[in-house]
Each structure stands twice: as C-alpha cells, then as structure tokens.
Amino acid sequence: MIVRPAKPSDLPFIADIIDRCELATEGIDYTDWSGVLLVAERQGEVVGFMSCLPGKPYAVITEMGVLPTHQKGRAAVKLWESMELLLRTMGVKTWAAWVGEKREVNETMTKLGAVCTGAGNMYVRSL
C-alpha cells in the first residue's frame, strides 16, 4: 500500500469512496479540493483518501474515507501517518478533526493518540 498526493485522475475514485462510505453531502462538489489531498493506493486501486486544510497553529482534517472492503486493513492508519508526517514538515503542531458517531472511528482516533474534546466528537492531537 502506498500513500501519495492525489492526481486529477483520482477524483472519480474519491467521489466513489465518498458515495460508498455514505459521506456525501448533497450539493457539494467533490471534484474541486483545496488544501492537501492524499490517496491510499493498493495494487493500483485507490482505496482511501484524506483531505486537510493545513495552517498554524493547527490543521483541520476535513474528510477521510476508506472503501468498506479495505476498512479492516491499514489504509486508514497509513493515511493518518502520512498526513501527520506531511503536516510536521510544514511546521504544524496540532491537528483537529470532527468525526461521526461510528464507534470504530472513535476507537481508531484514540489508538492514534488523539484526545476527544467532548465537544461534538472533535479530536485533537499534538504532533
């Protein structure tokens, strides 16, 4: 599995992941991204993505999705590790992310060392 910056040709695959993971918000254009957009690729297939708006003192993780068939693998962890490494090189000291109600996501965030603030499932982690 590799994690790399997204290319324009990845956008249909990212849109498919958003749809299959039921992350889509009606009326949002998922073909025009700003900030950092990474994809996880396994054997030539885009299986996950993560987007972030970097800034200082903190960055905001805006979206993340992994195909349901790959959610038990390491795609999510690889995306987080890669994004954190990139953010560190940019001088970012902390990230914040709001996550849904899924218990697995909350457990993963805790395993990654993030702390839930208790305010609407917002997690923060110092880098």
C-alpha positions in Angstrom: 0.0 0.0 0.0 1.3 3.4 -0.9 0.0 6.9 0.1 0.6 9.7 -2.3 -0.8 13.1 -3.3 -4.0 12.8 -5.3 -4.0 13.5 -9.0 -6.9 14.9 -11.1 -7.4 11.3 -12.4 -8.1 10.1 -8.8 -11.2 12.4 -8.4 -13.7 9.9 -9.7 -12.4 7.2 -7.4 -12.5 9.6 -4.4 -16.1 10.5 -5.3 -16.9 6.8 -5.4 -15.4 6.3 -2.0 -17.4 9.2 -0.6 -20.6 7.7 -2.1 -19.9 4.1 -0.9 -19.0 5.3 2.6 -22.1 7.4 2.7 -20.1 10.6 3.4 -21.6 12.7 0.6 -23.5 15.9 1.4 -26.0 16.8 -1.2 -25.0 19.8 -3.4 -21.2 19.6 -2.5 -18.8 19.5 -5.5 -16.3 16.7 -4.7 -14.2 17.5 -7.8 -12.7 20.8 -6.5 -10.4 20.4 -3.5 -8.2 22.9 -1.7 -5.5 22.1 0.8 -3.8 18.7 0.9 -5.5 15.6 -0.6 -3.8 12.2 -0.2 -4.9 8.9 -1.5 -4.1 5.3 -0.4 -3.5 3.0 -3.3 -3.3 -0.7 -3.2 -2.2 -2.7 -6.2 -3.1 0.2 -8.5 -6.6 0.8 -6.9 -7.4 3.9 -4.9 -8.9 2.5 -1.7 -9.0 5.6 0.5 -8.4 9.3 0.8 -7.8 12.0 3.3 -8.0 15.8 3.0 -6.7 18.5 5.2 -6.6 22.3 5.4 -3.1 23.0 6.9 -2.4 26.1 8.9 -0.7 27.2 12.0 -1.0 26.6 14.8 -3.2 23.7 13.8 -4.6 21.9 10.7 -8.1 20.7 10.2 -8.7 17.2 8.8 -11.7 17.8 6.6 -12.6 14.4 5.1 -11.4 10.9 5.2 -12.8 7.7 3.6 -11.7 4.1 3.0 -13.6 1.7 0.9 -15.7 -0.7 3.1 -13.7 -3.7 1.7 -10.5 -2.1 3.0 -11.6 -0.7 6.3 -10.1 -3.7 8.3 -6.7 -3.2 6.7 -4.1 -0.5 7.3 -5.3 2.1 4.8 -6.7 4.5 7.4 -3.6 4.3 9.6 -1.3 4.8 6.7 -3.3 7.9 5.6 -3.1 9.3 9.1 0.6 8.6 9.5 1.4 10.1 6.1 -0.7 13.2 6.7 0.9 13.7 10.1 4.4 13.4 8.6 3.5 16.0 5.9 2.0 18.3 8.5 5.1 18.1 10.7 7.3 19.1 7.7 5.0 22.1 7.2 5.6 23.2 10.8 2.1 22.3 12.0 2.0 21.4 15.7 -1.6 20.1 16.2 -4.4 18.8 14.1 -8.2 18.7 14.8 -10.9 16.5 13.2 -14.6 16.1 13.8 -15.7 12.5 13.4 -19.0 10.8 13.1 -20.8 8.7 15.6 -19.3 5.3 14.4 -17.6 3.6 17.3 -14.8 2.2 15.2 -13.8 5.6 14.1 -13.7 6.9 17.7 -11.6 3.9 18.8 -9.2 4.4 15.9 -8.7 8.1 16.8 -7.9 7.1 20.4 -5.4 4.5 19.2 -3.7 7.2 17.1 -3.1 9.2 20.2 -5.9 11.8 19.6 -8.0 13.1 22.5 -11.7 13.7 22.3 -12.6 17.2 23.5 -16.1 16.1 24.2 -17.5 18.9 22.0 -19.3 17.2 19.1 -16.8 14.4 18.7 -13.9 16.7 18.0 -10.5 15.1 18.3 -7.2 16.9 18.6 -3.6 15.6 18.6 -0.4 17.4 19.2 2.4 16.5 16.8 
